[in-house]
């Protein structure tokens, strides 16, 4: 089930990108059949190879931005419905193209869809994909973690998702490494911002979920690398993987 806000965001995507095509698109003649490239040149027909084109590498398109606009009406809804599995293999095309340079109505529709979907995901006990992958996909397309973190309000379900993400991210963040696998633009700023946000906002929420070790480690992310690892907590801390 989707919320009225997400339904509206999806409807807006379908309206704004209605009829978009990539008119001269031949795609990759080695990897794609000629009839598959026809989808990108033809409006209003259902695309049977939607995921393949959504996560295709850039040099397989004549005009990747136009191809992404063609894919969006079907692609946004497929993403919400869990039809784009696996998420964590390849870059989503919107993370590659400069969609913020598109006409204002188009770029606003993309941003509103991503943020509305993220808020729906945080309220869903069983999202359509692993929460870590959803966060990274949305952040990579937005080129920032800021709007996602700003909307990660405390609630029992959202805090359960926070536990999953922190558990996955923690080892890398404690070592000042990036926990992201496919973040093309803005990763340098995203990693310290994520560490800072977790150190300020996550500890109480993690303790409320019965995760005192994760909570303490999140607090330690607010320290410098040397201070973090010299902290007395490690003398009695549970073993980490």
C-alpha positions in Angstrom: 0.0 0.0 0.0 1.2 3.5 -0.8 0.3 6.7 0.9 -1.8 9.4 -0.8 1.3 11.6 -0.9 3.3 8.9 -2.8 0.3 8.2 -5.1 0.3 12.0 -5.9 4.1 12.0 -6.5 3.8 9.0 -8.8 0.9 10.6 -10.7 2.9 13.8 -11.1 5.9 11.8 -12.6 3.5 10.1 -15.0 2.0 13.5 -16.1 5.2 15.5 -16.3 7.1 12.8 -18.3 4.2 11.7 -20.3 5.2 11.1 -23.9 8.9 11.6 -23.4 11.2 9.7 -25.7 14.9 9.5 -26.8 14.1 10.0 -30.5 17.5 9.1 -31.9 18.4 6.4 -29.5 20.1 3.3 -30.8 21.4 2.1 -27.4 24.2 -0.5 -27.5 23.9 -2.8 -30.5 26.0 -5.4 -28.8 24.2 -5.7 -25.5 20.6 -4.9 -26.7 18.4 -6.2 -29.3 17.2 -3.7 -32.0 13.6 -4.1 -30.8 14.6 -3.2 -27.3 16.1 0.2 -28.3 12.7 0.9 -30.0 11.2 1.2 -26.6 13.3 4.3 -25.9 12.2 6.0 -29.1 8.5 5.1 -28.7 6.2 6.8 -26.2 3.4 5.1 -24.1 4.4 1.5 -24.7 5.3 -0.8 -21.7 9.0 -1.5 -21.6 9.9 -5.1 -21.0 13.6 -4.4 -20.2 13.0 -1.6 -17.8 15.5 -2.6 -15.2 18.2 -3.3 -17.7 18.0 0.2 -19.2 17.5 1.9 -15.8 20.8 0.5 -14.5 22.7 0.5 -17.8 26.1 2.1 -18.1 26.3 5.6 -19.6 28.2 4.7 -22.8 25.5 2.4 -23.9 23.2 5.3 -24.7 23.2 8.0 -27.3 21.3 10.3 -24.9 21.1 8.8 -21.4 19.2 11.8 -20.0 16.5 11.5 -22.6 16.4 7.8 -22.1 15.8 8.3 -18.3 13.0 10.7 -19.0 11.4 8.0 -21.2 11.8 5.4 -18.5 10.5 7.5 -15.5 6.7 7.0 -15.7 7.0 3.2 -15.6 10.3 3.2 -13.7 9.2 5.2 -10.7 6.2 3.0 -10.1 8.2 -0.2 -10.7 10.7 1.0 -8.1 8.0 1.6 -5.5 6.4 -1.8 -6.2 9.6 -3.7 -5.7 10.1 -4.6 -9.3 13.7 -3.4 -9.6 15.5 -6.0 -7.6 18.4 -6.2 -7.2 19.0 -2.5 -6.4 22.6 -2.8 -5.4 24.1 -3.8 -8.7 25.0 -0.9 -11.0 24.2 2.9 -10.9 20.7 4.0 -11.3 20.6 6.2 -14.4 19.3 9.2 -12.4 22.4 9.1 -10.3 24.5 9.6 -13.5 22.6 12.2 -15.5 22.2 15.8 -14.4 18.5 15.7 -13.8 18.6 18.9 -11.8 19.4 20.7 -15.0 16.2 19.6 -16.6 13.2 22.0 -16.8 12.0 23.0 -13.4 8.8 21.0 -13.5 10.7 17.8 -14.4 13.5 18.2 -11.7 10.9 19.1 -9.1 8.9 16.0 -9.9 11.9 13.8 -9.5 13.0 15.3 -6.2 9.4 15.2 -4.8 9.1 11.5 -5.8 12.3 10.5 -4.1 11.7 12.3 -0.9 8.0 11.1 -0.7 9.1 7.5 -1.4 11.7 7.7 1.3 9.2 8.9 3.9 6.9 6.1 2.9 9.7 3.6 3.2 10.5 4.8 6.7 6.9 4.1 7.8 6.8 0.6 6.2 7.7 -2.3 8.4 8.7 -4.3 5.3 10.0 -2.1 2.5 10.2 -3.5 -1.0 14.0 -3.6 -0.7 16.7 -3.7 1.9 16.6 -0.3 3.7 20.4 0.2 3.3 20.0 -0.1 -0.5 17.0 2.3 -0.6 18.9 4.9 1.4 21.9 4.7 -0.9 19.9 4.7 -4.1 18.0 7.8 -3.0 21.2 9.5 -1.7 23.1 8.8 -4.9 20.3 10.2 -7.1 19.9 13.3 -4.8 23.7 13.5 -4.5 23.3 14.2 -0.8 22.3 12.4 2.4 21.0 15.7 3.9 17.3 15.5 2.7 17.0 11.9 3.7 18.5 12.4 7.2 16.4 15.5 7.7 13.3 13.4 7.2 14.4 10.4 9.3 12.0 11.3 12.2 11.9 9.1 15.2 9.2 6.4 15.3 9.3 2.7 16.2 9.4 1.6 12.5 11.9 4.2 11.4 14.1 3.4 14.4 14.0 -0.3 13.5 15.3 0.7 10.0 18.0 2.9 11.7 19.3 -0.1 13.6 19.7 -2.1 10.3 21.5 0.8 8.6 23.8 1.6 11.5 24.7 -2.1 12.0 25.7 -2.2 8.3 27.5 1.2 8.2 29.3 1.2 11.5 32.5 -0.7 10.8 33.3 1.5 7.8 32.3 4.7 9.6 34.4 4.0 12.7 37.4 3.6 10.4 36.6 6.9 8.6 35.8 4.9 5.4 32.8 5.2 3.2 30.0 2.7 3.8 28.6 3.3 0.4 29.1 0.9 -2.5 27.7 3.0 -5.4 27.7 6.7 -4.7 28.9 8.7 -7.7 28.6 12.3 -6.7 28.9 14.0 -3.3 30.3 11.0 -1.4 33.1 13.1 0.1 30.6 15.4 1.9 28.1 12.6 2.6 30.3 10.4 4.8 31.3 13.0 7.4 27.7 14.4 7.4 26.4 10.9 8.1 28.9 10.4 10.9 27.9 13.7 12.5 24.2 13.1 12.2 24.4 9.6 13.7 26.5 10.8 16.6 23.9 13.5 17.4 20.6 11.8 16.7 21.1 8.0 16.7 22.3 7.1 20.2 19.0 7.6 22.1 17.0 6.0 19.3 19.3 3.0 19.2 19.1 2.5 23.0 15.4 2.6 22.7 15.6 -0.3 20.3 17.7 -2.3 22.8 21.0 -1.7 21.0 23.4 -0.2 23.6 26.5 -1.2 21.7 25.4 0.4 18.5 24.3 3.5 20.5 27.7 3.9 22.1 29.5 3.4 18.8 27.3 6.0 17.2 28.3 8.4 20.0 32.0 7.7 19.3 31.5 8.8 15.7 31.4 12.3 17.0 35.1 12.0 18.1 38.2 12.2 15.9 39.6 9.0 14.6 42.4 8.8 17.3 40.0 9.8 20.1 37.5 7.3 19.0 39.8 4.3 19.1 41.5 5.4 22.3 38.2 5.6 24.1 37.9 3.4 27.3 34.8 1.8 25.9 36.8 -0.6 23.8 38.3 -2.3 26.8 34.9 -3.8 27.6 33.1 -3.5 24.3 31.6 -6.7 22.7 33.5 -8.1 19.8 32.7 -6.7 16.4 32.9 -8.3 13.0 
